[in-house]
Amino acid sequence: MSNDVNAVGRRKESVARVRLVPGTGQRTVNGKPIDDYFPRKTTIDQVVHPLEVTSTSDRYDVHASVRGGGIIGQAGAVRLGIARALVSIDESYRKPLKQAGLLTRDPRTKERKKYGQKKARKRFQFSKR
């Protein structure tokens, strides 16, 4: 049990706790297989990209617990968590992951609503007369 590594990934409103365990390449998100949890293949490809960059797809089992946000934000959070966990396993993975842009937390979040306005940027209709 001492070989497993934990990491946290975040994107938008999503927070993912990722555990990498030496294994055969099983991937679960919130207790479900990754294919059942994420509906699109492109989303699954995004999640497993750090494992493909480091050629460790079949060496580690991924157990992710993610909450908050939507599907795309959750996928980004899991991806960042996997990348951070891989770096804590082996520091030599840092360079290829950094070059692929997988260790950078995406800072874009929802802009807050301002008072006197309908939404963050949308205004109420202006009438001169």
Backbone as ProteinMPNN parsed JSONL, in Angstrom:
{"seq_chain_A": "MSNDVNAVGRRKESVARVRLVPGTGQRTVNGKPIDDYFPRKTTIDQVVHPLEVTSTSDRYDVHASVRGGGIIGQAGAVRLGIARALVSIDESYRKPLKQAGLLTRDPRTKERKKYGQKKARKRFQFSKR", "coords_chain_A": {"N_chain_A": [[0.816, -1.192, 0.0], [2.147, 1.132, 0.274], [3.146, 2.014, -2.094], [1.324, 3.463, -3.549], [0.293, 6.649, -4.875], [-0.904, 9.87, -4.147], [-2.659, 12.68, -5.522], [-3.853, 16.004, -6.242], [-6.04, 17.546, -8.504], [-7.289, 20.421, -10.205], [-9.86, 22.189, -11.985], [-11.741, 24.793, -13.354], [-14.698, 24.576, -11.617], [-14.244, 22.107, -10.62], [-12.859, 19.512, -8.592], [-10.433, 17.079, -8.293], [-9.422, 14.115, -6.747], [-6.766, 12.07, -7.093], [-5.525, 8.784, -7.264], [-2.715, 6.894, -7.861], [-1.829, 3.628, -8.467], [0.479, 0.964, -8.605], [-0.13, -1.289, -11.218], [-2.27, -2.802, -13.673], [-3.346, -1.038, -15.499], [-5.972, -0.295, -15.12], [-8.716, 1.985, -14.996], [-10.6, 4.053, -13.016], [-13.277, 6.267, -12.264], [-14.86, 7.9, -9.755], [-15.694, 5.38, -8.837], [-16.688, 4.135, -11.1], [-15.953, 2.565, -14.295], [-13.766, 4.323, -16.544], [-14.726, 4.633, -19.137], [-17.468, 4.484, -18.826], [-18.009, 6.65, -17.198], [-17.102, 9.096, -18.409], [-18.59, 10.454, -21.226], [-17.72, 10.992, -23.898], [-15.254, 10.039, -26.345], [-13.154, 11.77, -26.896], [-12.911, 13.175, -24.524], [-12.062, 11.167, -22.786], [-9.611, 10.567, -23.989], [-8.292, 12.943, -23.443], [-8.072, 12.759, -20.659], [-6.373, 10.513, -20.263], [-4.055, 11.34, -21.46], [-1.631, 12.264, -20.037], [-0.593, 9.777, -19.184], [-0.03, 8.557, -21.609], [1.9, 10.251, -22.678], [4.051, 9.784, -20.974], [4.406, 7.113, -21.36], [3.234, 5.169, -19.629], [0.865, 3.801, -19.527], [-0.001, 1.139, -19.078], [1.112, 0.515, -16.684], [0.159, 1.609, -14.32], [-2.687, 1.733, -12.17], [-5.481, 3.839, -12.162], [-7.296, 5.6, -9.84], [-9.778, 7.748, -9.416], [-11.409, 10.36, -7.679], [-13.85, 12.608, -8.13], [-15.455, 15.777, -7.898], [-17.93, 18.356, -8.326], [-18.52, 20.98, -10.756], [-18.665, 20.503, -14.391], [-18.655, 17.927, -16.961], [-16.427, 18.354, -18.714], [-14.768, 20.06, -17.217], [-14.277, 18.359, -15.053], [-12.865, 16.325, -16.325], [-10.537, 17.715, -17.047], [-9.563, 18.28, -14.498], [-9.015, 15.71, -13.478], [-7.037, 14.962, -15.29], [-4.94, 16.783, -14.684], [-4.454, 15.957, -12.061], [-3.515, 13.314, -12.474], [-1.168, 13.855, -13.913], [0.325, 15.29, -11.979], [0.6, 13.323, -10.037], [2.166, 11.449, -11.395], [4.559, 12.868, -11.641], [5.312, 13.024, -8.97], [5.851, 10.368, -8.544], [8.029, 9.798, -10.249], [10.58, 11.94, -10.919], [11.725, 12.371, -13.399], [9.706, 12.396, -15.238], [8.781, 14.938, -15.336], [9.784, 16.795, -17.287], [8.842, 15.913, -19.983], [6.06, 16.054, -19.468], [5.713, 18.721, -18.776], [6.455, 19.969, -21.163], [4.372, 19.125, -22.763], [2.411, 20.611, -21.681], [0.917, 19.78, -19.492], [1.171, 20.125, -16.788], [0.319, 22.55, -15.986], [-2.028, 24.449, -14.303], [-5.19, 25.237, -15.418], [-6.19, 28.496, -15.41], [-8.625, 29.673, -15.956], [-11.756, 30.68, -14.894], [-15.231, 30.975, -13.926], [-16.583, 34.173, -14.417], [-17.511, 36.598, -12.005], [-20.84, 37.717, -11.163], [-21.886, 41.074, -11.533], [-23.231, 43.75, -9.543], [-26.259, 45.501, -10.375], [-26.324, 44.605, -12.915], [-27.328, 42.186, -15.411], [-25.999, 39.736, -15.803], [-22.604, 38.489, -15.634], [-21.356, 40.016, -17.67], [-23.435, 40.842, -19.28], [-25.76, 43.465, -19.734], [-28.639, 45.267, -18.392], [-31.268, 46.39, -20.545], [-30.679, 49.515, -22.061], [-32.287, 52.591, -21.912], [-32.628, 55.645, -23.396], [-34.624, 57.568, -23.347]], "CA_chain_A": [[0.0, 0.0, 0.0], [3.019, 2.299, 0.343], [3.539, 2.418, -3.441], [0.346, 4.332, -4.19], [0.594, 8.075, -4.814], [-2.096, 10.71, -4.226], [-2.468, 14.04, -6.023], [-5.096, 16.751, -6.432], [-6.111, 18.362, -9.711], [-8.461, 21.3, -10.226], [-10.16, 22.974, -13.174], [-13.028, 25.471, -13.183], [-15.24, 24.312, -10.281], [-14.037, 20.686, -10.325], [-11.699, 19.096, -7.804], [-10.247, 15.633, -8.438], [-8.384, 13.448, -5.958], [-6.313, 10.966, -7.943], [-4.612, 7.829, -6.65], [-2.046, 6.006, -8.802], [-1.37, 2.399, -7.821], [1.072, 0.048, -9.589], [-1.117, -2.284, -11.631], [-2.356, -3.231, -15.074], [-3.897, 0.001, -16.35], [-7.404, -0.053, -14.876], [-8.985, 3.393, -14.698], [-11.944, 4.277, -12.504], [-13.613, 7.613, -11.807], [-15.999, 7.793, -8.835], [-16.108, 3.992, -8.737], [-17.125, 3.59, -12.395], [-14.908, 2.565, -15.333], [-13.643, 5.644, -17.175], [-15.565, 4.656, -20.343], [-18.844, 4.712, -18.412], [-18.159, 7.947, -16.528], [-16.981, 10.166, -19.399], [-19.349, 9.977, -22.379], [-17.059, 11.152, -25.197], [-13.912, 9.477, -26.487], [-12.184, 12.869, -26.829], [-12.726, 13.493, -23.104], [-11.247, 10.077, -22.229], [-8.259, 10.773, -24.528], [-7.713, 14.061, -22.69], [-7.756, 12.296, -19.305], [-5.248, 9.562, -20.253], [-2.906, 11.921, -22.159], [-0.373, 12.213, -19.271], [-0.078, 8.403, -19.169], [0.512, 8.271, -22.937], [3.129, 11.043, -22.855], [5.117, 9.155, -20.197], [4.401, 5.671, -21.706], [2.959, 4.397, -18.411], [-0.558, 3.454, -19.583], [-0.295, -0.198, -18.539], [1.868, 0.282, -15.444], [-0.521, 2.135, -13.133], [-4.14, 1.828, -12.076], [-5.893, 5.188, -11.779], [-8.544, 5.688, -9.089], [-10.035, 9.179, -9.245], [-12.648, 10.804, -7.053], [-13.995, 13.979, -8.615], [-16.746, 16.393, -7.609], [-18.079, 19.741, -8.74], [-18.346, 21.333, -12.154], [-19.251, 19.675, -15.439], [-17.856, 16.807, -17.469], [-15.151, 18.821, -19.274], [-13.959, 20.527, -16.094], [-13.86, 17.188, -14.284], [-11.827, 15.644, -17.1], [-9.318, 18.507, -16.897], [-9.074, 18.124, -13.128], [-8.422, 14.371, -13.373], [-5.8, 14.983, -16.078], [-3.912, 17.466, -13.9], [-4.134, 15.085, -10.925], [-2.684, 12.208, -12.961], [0.155, 14.403, -14.249], [1.027, 15.602, -10.73], [0.942, 12.061, -9.38], [3.285, 10.853, -12.137], [5.78, 13.607, -11.295], [5.729, 12.648, -7.618], [6.406, 9.015, -8.624], [9.357, 9.86, -10.87], [10.861, 13.328, -11.297], [12.125, 12.442, -14.812], [8.509, 12.618, -16.052], [8.422, 16.364, -15.315], [10.113, 17.501, -18.526], [7.871, 15.677, -21.064], [4.724, 16.523, -19.082], [5.75, 20.186, -18.833], [6.474, 20.346, -22.577], [3.027, 18.875, -23.293], [1.511, 21.56, -21.036], [0.009, 19.027, -18.636], [1.389, 20.446, -15.372], [-0.167, 23.896, -15.742], [-3.433, 24.509, -13.923], [-5.911, 26.182, -16.258], [-6.687, 29.483, -14.454], [-9.898, 30.273, -16.369], [-12.919, 30.327, -14.086], [-16.405, 31.774, -14.227], [-16.51, 35.551, -13.94], [-18.599, 36.837, -11.064], [-21.904, 38.641, -11.543], [-21.772, 42.386, -10.909], [-24.512, 44.344, -9.163], [-26.784, 46.423, -11.373], [-26.247, 43.973, -14.228], [-28.087, 40.959, -15.522], [-25.037, 38.649, -15.589], [-21.252, 39.007, -15.443], [-21.104, 41.082, -18.646], [-24.684, 41.298, -19.897], [-26.401, 44.575, -19.035], [-30.05, 45.492, -18.651], [-31.441, 47.243, -21.718], [-30.555, 50.931, -21.745], [-33.245, 53.443, -22.611], [-32.228, 57.046, -23.225], [-35.844, 58.322, -23.027]], "C_chain_A": [[0.863, 1.26, 0.0], [3.422, 2.793, -1.038], [2.54, 3.357, -4.098], [0.634, 5.795, -3.891], [-0.702, 8.844, -4.983], [-1.726, 12.09, -4.762], [-3.836, 14.679, -6.225], [-4.981, 17.568, -7.706], [-7.372, 19.195, -9.673], [-8.607, 21.936, -11.597], [-11.573, 23.516, -13.048], [-13.54, 25.223, -11.769], [-14.957, 22.886, -9.82], [-12.774, 20.455, -9.521], [-11.609, 17.576, -7.892], [-9.134, 15.17, -7.515], [-8.023, 12.172, -6.701], [-5.331, 10.092, -7.172], [-4.047, 6.928, -7.731], [-1.467, 4.826, -8.034], [-0.692, 1.545, -8.882], [0.088, -1.064, -9.927], [-1.084, -2.53, -13.119], [-2.958, -2.191, -15.999], [-5.394, 0.193, -16.205], [-7.601, 1.411, -14.508], [-10.426, 3.536, -14.232], [-12.089, 5.717, -12.044], [-14.904, 7.498, -11.004], [-16.569, 6.367, -8.809], [-16.58, 3.358, -10.029], [-15.931, 3.505, -13.343], [-14.93, 3.893, -16.092], [-14.532, 5.755, -18.412], [-17.03, 4.922, -20.001], [-19.04, 6.119, -17.841], [-18.106, 9.107, -17.517], [-17.606, 9.705, -20.709], [-18.589, 10.021, -23.707], [-15.647, 10.569, -25.189], [-12.85, 10.574, -26.379], [-11.894, 13.255, -25.378], [-11.838, 12.438, -22.447], [-9.805, 10.221, -22.7], [-7.544, 11.89, -23.776], [-7.262, 13.597, -21.307], [-6.507, 11.426, -19.294], [-3.998, 10.103, -20.953], [-1.61, 11.92, -21.34], [0.247, 10.812, -19.235], [0.541, 8.038, -20.507], [1.819, 9.016, -23.175], [4.309, 10.368, -22.151], [5.225, 7.65, -20.454], [4.191, 4.789, -20.481], [1.51, 3.921, -18.364], [-0.878, 2.133, -18.9], [0.444, -0.487, -17.236], [1.137, 0.708, -14.178], [-2.032, 2.047, -13.275], [-4.471, 3.228, -11.571], [-7.234, 5.09, -11.065], [-8.766, 7.167, -8.78], [-11.379, 9.396, -8.576], [-12.798, 12.271, -7.391], [-15.385, 14.492, -8.279], [-16.734, 17.844, -8.057], [-17.896, 19.935, -10.23], [-19.043, 20.39, -13.111], [-18.266, 18.626, -15.919], [-16.476, 17.27, -17.943], [-14.226, 19.31, -18.167], [-13.446, 19.375, -15.253], [-12.761, 16.436, -15.005], [-10.492, 16.387, -16.979], [-8.713, 18.366, -15.514], [-8.406, 16.769, -12.94], [-7.093, 14.326, -14.119], [-4.657, 15.64, -15.305], [-3.49, 16.618, -12.707], [-3.232, 13.929, -11.321], [-1.271, 12.701, -13.253], [0.962, 14.702, -12.989], [1.449, 14.337, -9.999], [2.134, 11.397, -10.067], [4.598, 11.551, -11.789], [6.251, 13.235, -9.895], [6.248, 11.207, -7.566], [7.84, 9.064, -9.14], [9.585, 11.265, -11.422], [11.263, 13.461, -12.774], [10.922, 12.623, -15.746], [8.17, 14.096, -16.173], [8.644, 17.043, -16.662], [9.126, 17.195, -19.655], [6.458, 16.166, -20.733], [4.638, 18.045, -19.173], [5.708, 20.656, -20.284], [5.105, 20.137, -23.224], [1.994, 19.799, -22.658], [0.533, 20.912, -20.077], [0.176, 19.34, -17.15], [0.888, 21.847, -15.006], [-1.65, 23.848, -15.413], [-4.107, 25.582, -14.756], [-6.591, 27.222, -15.356], [-8.07, 30.045, -14.795], [-11.041, 29.752, -15.5], [-14.072, 31.246, -14.468], [-16.26, 33.165, -13.618], [-17.72, 35.849, -13.056], [-19.605, 37.837, -11.618], [-21.706, 39.956, -10.811], [-23.162, 42.946, -10.587], [-24.943, 45.347, -10.223], [-26.711, 45.87, -12.782], [-27.016, 42.669, -14.197], [-27.208, 39.743, -15.227], [-23.654, 39.274, -15.42], [-20.955, 40.162, -16.397], [-22.365, 41.637, -19.277], [-25.314, 42.399, -19.045], [-27.914, 44.521, -19.237], [-30.157, 46.451, -19.821], [-31.424, 48.704, -21.288], [-31.565, 51.737, -22.575], [-32.882, 54.893, -22.325], [-33.433, 57.885, -22.822], [-36.907, 57.42, -22.446]], "O_chain_A": [[0.351, 2.351, -0.252], [3.985, 3.881, -1.156], [2.865, 3.989, -5.104], [1.14, 6.147, -2.825], [-1.512, 8.522, -5.853], [-0.639, 12.604, -4.5], [-4.846, 13.988, -6.361], [-3.958, 18.203, -7.961], [-8.405, 18.748, -9.176], [-7.62, 22.193, -12.286], [-12.494, 22.787, -12.68], [-12.884, 25.621, -10.806], [-15.388, 22.496, -8.735], [-11.753, 21.109, -9.735], [-12.575, 16.87, -7.605], [-8.046, 15.745, -7.494], [-8.868, 11.302, -6.912], [-4.422, 10.594, -6.511], [-4.801, 6.267, -8.445], [-0.714, 5.0, -7.076], [-1.237, 1.407, -9.977], [-0.463, -1.706, -9.033], [-0.03, -2.479, -13.753], [-3.071, -2.447, -17.198], [-6.026, 0.785, -17.08], [-6.781, 2.008, -13.81], [-11.36, 3.186, -14.954], [-11.154, 6.311, -11.507], [-15.924, 7.047, -11.525], [-17.784, 6.18, -8.764], [-16.85, 2.157, -10.059], [-14.99, 4.289, -13.216], [-15.984, 4.506, -16.258], [-15.038, 6.836, -18.714], [-17.754, 5.519, -20.798], [-20.111, 6.708, -17.985], [-18.955, 9.998, -17.48], [-17.205, 8.677, -21.254], [-18.803, 9.158, -24.558], [-14.946, 10.598, -24.178], [-11.77, 10.341, -25.835], [-10.767, 13.618, -25.041], [-10.964, 12.771, -21.647], [-8.874, 10.025, -21.918], [-6.347, 11.801, -23.503], [-6.197, 13.994, -20.834], [-5.662, 11.576, -18.411], [-2.987, 9.404, -21.034], [-0.56, 11.599, -21.896], [1.471, 10.674, -19.254], [1.523, 7.298, -20.555], [2.739, 8.484, -23.797], [5.429, 10.377, -22.661], [6.049, 6.98, -19.833], [4.881, 3.784, -20.308], [0.979, 3.664, -17.284], [-1.899, 2.01, -18.223], [0.404, -1.612, -16.738], [1.45, 0.23, -13.087], [-2.584, 2.257, -14.355], [-3.818, 3.738, -10.661], [-8.199, 4.56, -11.617], [-8.038, 7.763, -7.987], [-12.357, 8.707, -8.867], [-11.973, 13.092, -6.989], [-16.369, 13.756, -8.36], [-15.682, 18.476, -8.155], [-17.205, 19.159, -10.891], [-19.891, 19.589, -12.719], [-17.185, 18.46, -15.354], [-15.467, 16.647, -17.611], [-13.033, 19.009, -18.176], [-12.306, 19.403, -14.79], [-11.82, 15.956, -14.372], [-9.442, 15.763, -16.827], [-7.492, 18.336, -15.367], [-7.349, 16.68, -12.315], [-6.131, 13.724, -13.641], [-3.542, 15.119, -15.274], [-2.307, 16.562, -12.373], [-2.292, 13.594, -10.6], [-0.292, 12.05, -12.887], [2.154, 14.402, -12.934], [2.529, 14.284, -9.411], [3.012, 10.848, -9.4], [5.633, 10.898, -11.658], [7.454, 13.14, -9.652], [6.999, 10.854, -6.656], [8.746, 8.464, -8.561], [8.85, 11.717, -12.299], [11.155, 14.548, -13.343], [11.095, 12.966, -16.915], [7.361, 14.476, -17.019], [7.781, 17.787, -17.128], [8.602, 18.135, -20.251], [5.742, 16.639, -21.615], [3.619, 18.593, -19.595], [5.015, 21.62, -20.608], [4.721, 20.882, -24.127], [0.827, 19.78, -23.049], [-0.563, 21.431, -19.865], [-0.611, 18.86, -16.334], [1.016, 22.278, -13.86], [-2.439, 23.271, -16.162], [-3.64, 26.721, -14.796], [-7.494, 26.862, -14.601], [-8.631, 30.811, -14.012], [-11.258, 28.546, -15.388], [-13.898, 32.185, -15.245], [-15.867, 33.315, -12.461], [-18.828, 35.394, -13.341], [-19.265, 38.692, -12.436], [-21.396, 39.971, -9.62], [-24.138, 42.65, -11.277], [-24.111, 45.966, -10.886], [-27.003, 46.581, -13.744], [-27.317, 42.118, -13.138], [-27.611, 38.836, -14.498], [-23.543, 40.457, -15.098], [-20.373, 41.17, -15.993], [-22.376, 42.77, -19.758], [-25.397, 42.295, -17.821], [-28.411, 43.829, -20.126], [-29.243, 47.239, -20.068], [-32.055, 49.09, -20.304], [-31.665, 51.567, -23.79], [-32.833, 55.319, -21.172], [-33.291, 58.822, -22.036], [-37.999, 57.884, -22.118]]}, "name": "protein", "num_of_chains": 1, "seq": "MSNDVNAVGRRKESVARVRLVPGTGQRTVNGKPIDDYFPRKTTIDQVVHPLEVTSTSDRYDVHASVRGGGIIGQAGAVRLGIARALVSIDESYRKPLKQAGLLTRDPRTKERKKYGQKKARKRFQFSKR"}
